[in-house]
Structure formats: C-alpha cells, structure tokens
C-alpha cells in the first residue's frame, strides 16, 4: 500500500514536471530554465521516497567551472540524487537514445537539451560527442555513467571510453563521483523506492590535458580505480556503523531487561 502510494505520487509529479519542461523547451535554447524545474522535480521525488542524501567533497570543485562528472551507476534513483548533490551546476546527461521513447521522461530529456547517442553507430556517437563539446561552451557540465548501464550487485562494470574521449578532446577536467547505497533503495528491476540514506562522494578533479584519443586506457583505469577505492571505503564505513548501531540497540535492550 505504501509503495503504491509513493509510486502514484511520483508518477503525478513526474508527468507535471515533464509537461512543464516540454512546454518550455522550444523557448529555452540551452535548457537552463527547464533545468530549474528538474531540480524541483528531483527534490520532490527524494522527499516522497524518504531518501536522505549526504554529500562529501564538494569543496574540491568550483561551481563556476565545467566538468565531466564520471559516476558509478547502481539505480534509477541516481539521477535525482546527482541533481540534488551537484545543485550548483547545470548538468546534462549523455544517455542512450532509446530513453527518448519513454513517455514524458524521454520527451522531457529532449526538451531539456540532454544529449543522446545511438551506441550502435560510430558516426552518430562522434556527432553526439561534438554536440556535447558545444554544450559545455555554454556553461554546461556533463554527467557520464561510464559503465553504460546499472550494476545489479554494486560492483563496477567495465568502463566505456566515450566520456573519456570527450574529456580529452575538450580538455575538460574529470570529476570522479561515487554513489553508495542507491542500489538498496531502488534495486535494478524493481519499482519500489525504499526510504534510506545515500552517500555521494565527490573526488578531486582529474586533469585530461596529458591524454589523447590513443591513450585513454590509462585515464579510464585511473578514474575507475578512484571510484572503486571510494566504494570500498564508504561501504566498509557503512557496515561498521550499522554493526555499531545494532550492538548499541542490543545493549540497550539488555539494560531494560535487567
């Protein structure tokens, strides 16, 4: 019953926000005004879902600079989480073109000037990267899920090179961002949002200046290692905190029994 009510409220908010973005889109050349609606939409989704987001490391990045944010991907809730975590930035996604066919959500993506790519076509992918470079000149930062899809078990999947090619060609710093806990709140293949805490860790920018299209493997490996290390560290801390809380609860119950 509770999950059904949450889903109904989220669908209503999503349809309303999407309609507003679609109506505004033709008059909003860069999608910056529409993005304000997106910020409100994501805030409402997280509030309805009972999701609390904790962000670490924001002091390492400059809101006035453009970045390519490389993020691990565990859940569909990652997108609202990122928009709220990086609220000082105008963010656009590089996403697979099939998402444009999702009713309301996909249409709003198009109207908000997100960048889609047909991953089966090499020339289409290169054209999308060129479009992404142009958007960044307008003060836009890009979000890339280098795994290409959501991980079902929380472990990192192999990274694809597209986002790294964009960073190298545009000489834009890469910021590794690690999301922990979203897979438990909205698992892959599930529609029920469980309330809880999600932790977002923003890493220090990684320069792409010394890399070229032919040397991207080293850059990709370095960024993947940074995210992997953060995932392990945060997961260990969350486990230790959970065990400590359980231990405290047991001690408290024993005292009451005495």
N, C-alpha and C positions, 0 to 999 in steps of 0.2 A: 504493500500500500504506500509506504513512504517513498520507495524508489519510483513508483509510478507517478506520484505527485511531483517529485523532483523533475522527472523526465518531462512531464506536461508543462511545468513552469519554464524549463529550459527551452523547450520547443517554441513556446509562445514568445519568449524573449528573443530567441534566435530569428524567428520569422519577422518580427517587428524591426529588429536591428538591420536585418538583411534588406528589407524593403526600403528603409531609410537610406542605406548605403547605395542601393541600386538607383534610387531616385536622384541622389546627389551626384552619383558618378559622372554623368555626362558633363556636368558643370565644374568638376573638380579635377583639373588637368593632372595633378601629381598625386591625388588621393589623400592629401594631408588632412582635409576637413573630414572626409569619411573616416579617417583613422581615429578621430575623436570619438565617433560613435562606436568603433570597435573596442576602444578602451573601456567605455561604459558597459558594453555587452559582456566583455570578459570578466569584469568586476562582478557583475550580477550573476554570471554562471558560477563563479567560485563561491560567492556568498550563498547561493541557493544550494550548492553541493556540499556546503560545510567544509570547504577546503581552506586551510591556512597555509600561506606561503612565507617561507623565511629565506631572505636573500643575503648572501655573503659576498664580499669582494667588489662591490660597486665603486669603491674609492679608487680602484685600479684603472678605471676607464673614464674618458672625457665625453660628456654628453654632446659637446659641440663637434665631435669628430665622427666620421663614418667608419664603420667596421663591418667585417664579415663575421657574424656570430656562428660558430660551429657548435652544434648542440647534439647530445645523445638523445635518442627518441624511444620512449617506453610506452607512451599512451597518447590518446587523442586530447587529453586534458593538458598536454604540454604546451599547446599553442596559447590558450588563455593564461597559463602560468607565466610564459615568457613575456607576453604583452604587459602583464602587471609587474613583472620583475624588472623589466627594462623600460619603465614608463617614461623615462626622459628621452627615449629615442623614437624616431619614426621608422618602424620596422616593415619590411616587405619579405615575403617568402618566395623561395624558388621551389615550386611544387610540381608534381606530375599533372599533366594536362587533364587526365581523367576526372580530377576533382571538380573541374568546371561544370560537369554534368550533374553534380549533387545539387538537388533543388535548394534554392535560397542560399545555402552556404557557398556553393560554387559560383553562383551568379554574383554574390557579394564580393567574392575574391576577384572576379573580373572587374567589377566596378571600382574596387579599391586599388586597382593597378598593381596587384601582385603578379609575379612572373611565373608563367607555366612553361613546362618543357615536355616535349614528346621524347621520352628516353630511348625510343627505338630508332629515332632518326638523328644521325650525327650532325647534319647540317642544321636541322631545327634546333638542336641543343646549342650549337655555336651561335645561332641567331639569338637565342634566349640569353646567353651569356653577354652578348653585345648589348642587348636591351637592359640587362642588369647593370652594366657599367654606366649606361646613360642615366639610369635612375639614381645611382649613387652620386652623380654630379649635382643632383637636385637636393642633396642633403639627406638622402635615404640610406639607412643601414640594412643589410640583408641578413636573413636567417637561413641557414642551411642545415638540414639533417643529413650529415654525410653518410649515414648508414643506408639511407634511401627508403627505409621502412621502419616500423616499430619492432623493437626487440620483445619477444614473448617471455623471456626469462630474466631480463635486466642486464644480461651480458652484452658487451658491444659486438656489433656485427662488423664485417669488413667495411672500410670507408671507401666511398666512390670519389673520383678525382675532380668532378665538375666544379665544386665550390672552391677548391684549392687553385684550379686553373683561373677562376675569376679573380681570386685574391692576388695571384701572381701577376696577371695581366694588368690589373688596375693598381697594383702596388698598394693595396689596402691591408691594414693590419687584421689579423685573425684573432678573435677572442674565443677561447675555449670556454664553453658553458656546460656545466654538469647538473642534470636534474636527477634527484634521488627521491624515490617514494611515490612517483606518479603511477607506476605500474600497478601498485597495490590499490590505489584509489579508483582507477578506471583501467582494468586489465584489457589487453588486446582481445577483441572478440566479444567483449561484454558491454552492456549499455548502462549498467547500474553504477552511479557515482557514489562511492563510499566517502564519508567525511574523514578528514585526517590532515596530517601535515606533509608538506612537500618542501624539500630543501633545494635551493638553487645556488650554485657556487660559480661565481664569475671569476675566471682566471685572468692573469696578466696578458696583455696583447702580445701576439707573436708576429714579428715582422716578416713580410713576404718579399722584401726587397732583394734578398740574395737568391731568390728562386726564379726559375724559368719553367716553361711548359715541360721541358725534358727532365727536370729534376724535382718533380712534385712528390715522388715517393717518400723522400726524406722529410718533407714538410708534413705530409699526411701522417706518417708514422710518429712524428714528434707530437702533433696535436692529439692523436689517438692515445698516446702514452700519457699525456697530461690528463685527459678526461678519465682514462682508466684508473690512474692513480687516485684521482679525486673520488671516483666512485667507490673504490675500495676503502679509502679513509673515512668517508662520510658514512658508509654502510656499517663499518666497524663501530663508529661512534654511536650510531643509532641503535645498534644491537646492544652495546654496553649500557646505554641509557635506559633501554627497555628492560634489561635484566635488573638494573638497579631499582627501577620503579617497582617491578614485580617483587623484588626482595623486600623493599620498604613496605609494600602492601601486606606481605606475609607476616612481617614482624609486628605491624600494627594490629593485625587480626589476632596474633598470639597474645599480645598485651591485653586486648579486650577480653579474650577468653580467660586469662588469669584473673 
